[in-house]
Amino acid sequence: MDIRSKARQILNCSQSLVIYRDLRNLEIWRTMEQLMKGIIDVRVSPAQWMESYHKLLHLLFCDMPAVKDANLFWSEWVLDKVLHSENVFSLQCEQQKDDVGAEISRAVEHDLDCVREIANIPWMDIVSSIAGSEEIYNVFKPLGFESPAAWDDIVKQKGLEGWDTSSLASYYRRYGTGIFSRYLGLYWNGSTLEGIDKVDPITLDQLVGYDMQKQILIENTEKFVKGYPANNVLLYGDKGTGKSSMVKALIHKFGDEGLRIIELPKIYMEDYYKVMNKIEDRGFKFILFIDDLSFEEHETEYKHVKALLEGGLKVKPSNVLVYATSNRRHLIRQMASDRSSVGYHYNDEGDISPTDSMQEKLSLSDRFGITLTFIAPNQKGYLEMVQAIARSRGLKIDDEELKERALQWEKRFNGRSGRTARQFIDDLEGRSL
């Protein structure tokens, strides 16, 4: 088959995609189609085609960090996009639906045949034919652009049993699809969810102290991940006691079991409905993580928290929990005027029933099913944290010297806390290198 006929075949395959038609919206995919059209169109010069070809290479290499593969080939890029394509088939599989329908299955089988054809584009043959000379060919020949591995081998390397509807369905059921299959942690930026490439590496084993709180949090999260009823959690207490770290560490313990953590900044609290709409029908379990949750007396955004915790007219999805941290037990700053005696009278702001206002504010923290308290450790607890972290880091230092220097550190800097203990060990470890 000559290259013009091959290009026409590839273009027809791309244009006939049904279930995976979203792939055609990708810039790299569109550039590939332009290249095929350029081969078919005799008016396109080799120089013009080569320019588009280099654009494709540039885009492909720029996209490598997104797919976490420094040795990416064209065929592997195509497969990666298929595995993360959110469509009616992949989403139904992610939701553990056994029967996706005969029509969808037939459409998927058709698309898989087309994808195989596109993944196996003979780029080197095409470039050689377009270039017209060995000298030009060697200039434009990209390193490793054409995969040395067969398509079936690449498919198996990605964890699929084969290139068919059944194997792909099993993959989606196990790993999910879309942004949630690629990232364990995500961030709401005010308009959409962003994946976090490098989540905090802290693990639960590295968190010393607060064993009771840790165990309660683990047990609640484990029930949630397994599909049993679980509670929203408020972690409050002194600064530097590891509240945020304990929540973030859950992702490393339960991420492989389908848990995802979404950081929802307080400034975007009113967007919670938008976030819910994106995650409610997915096959994952989500923790909405609100760090440093507190409000001043004039802030009314706390009303959104009530709806987030318990749902409004629209019920809160069963695959969502809220874990929040705060330095305040009751989350909202209380004024003396809030504690006026019971009765109908006006306070300084004109509130005819300030007792009701106080109760509304106090009730917010009570809406969390579980409240965990983190108190700054005493000297003994602080030194135990220091010793435990030092052992985990493999630091070789006399116990008495370690104790003396740790006490000096907490007096000079941030007081006693788990954070202070880690900061001291970081400094000590840095000095020993």
N, C-alpha and C positions, 0 to 999 in steps of 0.2 A: 504494500500500500504506500503510495507517494505521500509526502508530508501534507499536501493540500487536502487530500482525502482524509488523512488522519486528523488534521485540524478541524475539518468539518464534522467528523464523527465525535470528537471531544466536545465541540461547541454544542452539538445536538444533545449530547448527554447532559451537559450543564443546564441547558435551557429546559430540559424535560423533567428536572427534579421536582418532586411533589412535597413529600414530608420534610425533606432537608433543603427546601428552597431558600431558607434563611441564609445558607452559605453563600448565595449569590450577592448578598448585601455586603460581604466582607471586601475591603479594598483590594487585598491580595487576590481574591477570587475574581473580582472584576478585571484586574490587570491581566490575569491569565486569559480571560475571555477576549480581551482586546488583542492579546498576542495571537490567539487563534484566528481572530477576524483579520489580523494583519497578514497572516499567512495566506488566507483565502483571497484577500483583496490584492490583485496584482499591482495596484497603484501604490501600495505601501513599499517604500524602498528598504533595502537591508539596513541602512543606517537608522531609519525611523523605527524599524522593528527592534534593532539592537538597543536603542534607547529605552523602549518599553520593557525590554528584557532586563536591562539593568535596574529599572525601577522595581520590577518584581523581586529581583535579588535583594535590593535595599530594604524593601518592605518586609520580606521574609526574615532577613537577619535581624531587623529591628523588633520583630515580633517574637524572637527567641526567648527573651526573658519572661514573656507572658506564659509560655508553655514550658518553661523551666528545662530546656534541652539545648545545651550549647552545641550539640552536634546534629542539629535538626536538618533533615532532608525534606524534599518536597512531599514525598509520600507520607512521611510521619506527621508533617504539618497538617495535611488533609485529614488523616485519621484523628489527630488531636481535636480538630474542629468538629468532626462528626461526634466524637465522644462527649463533647461539651455543648452540643447543639440542643437548645430548649425548643422542643416541638411537641405536637400532640402525642407522638409515640414515646419519646424519652420521658416525658412528664408522667404519663400513665404508668410506665414501668417503674419510675422512681416512687410512685405512690403505691407500689406493690400490687397493681392490678394484674390479674392472671390473664384475662381475656381483653386484648386491645381491639378486637374486631377484625374480621376477615379482610375488609376493604383496606384498612390501614396496613395490615400485614402484607398484602399484595403490593401496595404502594411502596412500602419499605424495601421489599425485595427488589423492586424495579430500581429504586434509588441506590441500593447497594451495588447493583451491577454498574450503574452509571458512575458511582464514586470510585469503584475499582479502576474503571477505564481512565478517569481523570487523574487518579493517583499514580498511574503507570505511564504518564506522558513521557515519551522518549526524548527528553530535553537535549541530550547530547547529539542525537541524530538530527534533531531540528536545527540546533545551533550550527552544526557542521554544514548542513544543507544551505542555511541562510547565509552563513559567513562566506562561502564560496572559495575559500582558500585555507590551507592549514595554518598559515601565519595568523590570519584573523581569528581562526577558530581557537588557537592557543591563547590569544589575548583575552577572548571572551569566555573561555571555559571556566566556570566557577568550581572551586574546590568543594567536593562532596555534595554537589547539588543533586546528583542522581544517586539514589540509594543503592548500595551494593547488595542489599538484602531483598529477597522476594517479598511480595505483598503479604502472602500468607504468614511468612515468618515475622514480619513487622506486627501483624495483627495479634499473633500469639505473644509477642514480647510485651504488648500492652495489656495482657491479661484476658483476652478474648479466646474462647475455644475455637472459634472459626468465624468466617465472614458470612453470617446469615442472620436472619431476624431473631431466631431463638438465642443465639450467643450474645447478640447486642442487647437484647432485652434483659438477659441475666446480668450483664455488665451494669446496665442502668439501675437495676434493682439493688445491686450491691453497693455501687459507688455514687448513684445519683447523677445529675447532669447540671450543666450551667455553672454559674459562679460559685454555687454552694458545693459542687464537687471538686472545685479547684482550690478553694480557700477554707480554712478552719475558722478564721476570724475575719470579721467584716466591720465596716464603719459607715454610718449614715452621715453623708456630707451636706444634708439639707435638700438634696434633690434625688439622689440615688444611692445605692449601696456600692461601696468600694471594697475590693478584696485587699487584705493585708498580707503582703508577701512574707514578711518576717514578724511573726507573732512573738510576744514575750516568751523566752524559753523557760521561764520559771516553772518548776514542777512542785507537786504537793510534798514530795519527799524532802525538798529543799527548804520548806517552810517549817521552822522550828518553833515550838510552843503552840498554844491555843489548840491542843489536840482535840478537846471536846467540840469546839466550834468546827474544826476541820471535819471531824467524823460526821457531825450532823449535816454539814453541807454536802459531803460525799454521798451519804445515804439518801438525802432528798433528791440530788441530781441523778443518782443511779435509778431510783424509782421512776423519775421523769423519762429518762432515756429508754427504759424498758417498757414504757407505755402506761404506767400506773399513775394515779393521781398524785400530784406533788404540789408544794407550796411555793409562792413567791418568797424571797428572802431579803431581809434588810440586815446588812452588816454595819454596825455603828460602833464608834468608840474613838479612842485617842489616835492622834496622827502617828503614822509610821508603824502601825501594829500589824500590817500585812493584809488588810481587808481586801484591797484591790488585787493584790498578788494571788490571794487564795481563789478568787473568782477566775482570774486569768489562767491559773494553773489547771482548772478543770478541763480546759480544751485539750490538754495533752493526755489526760486520763480517759476522756470519753469521746474524743474526736473521731476515732476509728469506729465508734458505735453509732455515729450519725449526729453527734452534738455539734452545733455551731453557735458561736458567740458573736452577737452584733452589739457594737458599742454605739449607744444612742446618747449624744451629748445633751445636757439639760437645755441648751439654747434651742434645740430642735424638738423639744418635747411635744409640741403641738402637731408634729408630723407623724405621730405614732400610728395613725390610721393608714398612712401611706406605706409605712413599714409593714404593718400587719397584712395589707393587701398583697405584698410581694412574697410573703412567707407562709400564709395560712394554709395553702393547699399543697405545700411541698412535703416530700417524704423525709424531712430531717426534723430534729428537735432543736429549738432555738431558745437561747437565753438572751434577753435584752438586758444589756449591762449598762447601768447608769452610775457613773462614778461621781463621787463627791456631790451627792444629791442633798441640797438644802435650799431654803428660800428665805428671803427677807420678808418682813411683815407686809410690805406694799406689793409683793409679787403675787400674781394670781395664777401663774402657770401650774401651781400645785394641783389645781382642779383637773388638769390633764392626767396627772399621775393616778388619780382615783379611777378615771375611766380606763386607763391603761391596765391597772391591776385587776379590776373587776368586770371590765367591759361596759359599754354603754348600751344603746339599743342593739348594737351589733355585739354578739357574744365574743369574748376573748378566745382565740383559737386554742385548741387543746395541745398543740405542739409548741406553745410559747409560754415561757416563764420570765419573770422580771427579777433580776438580782441587782440590788442597789447598795452602794456604800455611802456612809455619811459620818460626819463628826458630831452630828446632833441626833439625839434620841427621838425627838419629835419633829425633825426635819425643818420646821418653820420657826423662825425667830419669834419668841413670845414677848409681849410687852406687858408692863404692869397693868395697863388698862384692860388687858384681856382677862385678868383675874378679879374683876370687880364682883361685888356680891350679887347674888341672884336677885332678879327683879327687873321690872321695866323702868329703865332710866337711860339717859344718854351719857355716853362717855365723851372724851374730848373730840373724837372724830365724828360724833353724831350718831354712833351705832346705838340703836334703841335696845338691843339685846346682846351686849358684849359676851355674855356667858356662852351663847350659841356660837359666836365667832371662835371662842377658845376651843369649844368642843369640836368644831369643824377642823381646826388646825391639829388638835391632838389626835383625832381619829385617823389621820393620814397614815401614820406609821403603823397603826393597828390593823390596817388593811393588808399588810404583809403577813402571810401565815406564820412565818418563822422570823424571829429577831435574834441575832447573834451579837453578843457584846464583846468588845475587844478593849481591855484595859491595859495601860502601859505597865510593863513588868516591874517588879521590885529589883533590887540589886542582884539577888540570887538568880532570878529568872533571866535577867539581862546577861549575866555571865554564862549561864547555861546555853543561851542562844549563841554567844560568841564562841564558846568551846565547840558546839555542834557544827557551826559553819566552818570553823577552822579545820575540824576533822574531815568534813566533806570536801574541803579544798586541798587536803593533804599537806597542810602547813606543819612544819616541824618547829615547834617553839615550846620552851619551858612553860608549864601551866601557871606558875607564879608570875612569870614575866608577862604572859598573855593577859592574866587577870589585872595586873598593875597598869599595863598600857591601855587596856579596854576601859578601865575606870577613868583614866586621864582623858581619854577620847570623849566619853560621854559628858564629862564636866566641861570640856572646852567647846563642844559643838552642840549636838541636838538633843541631849538628854537620853534617857533610857527608852529604847524601842527596838523592834526587830530591824527597822530600817537603819538605825544607828549602828547596830551590831554588824549588818552587812557592809555599811560604809567603812567601818573600822577595819574589817577584814580585807575589803578591797584595797584600802590604803596600805595595810600591812603586807598583802600579797604583792602589790606593786613595788614596794620598797625592797622586797626580797629577790626580785627578778634581776 
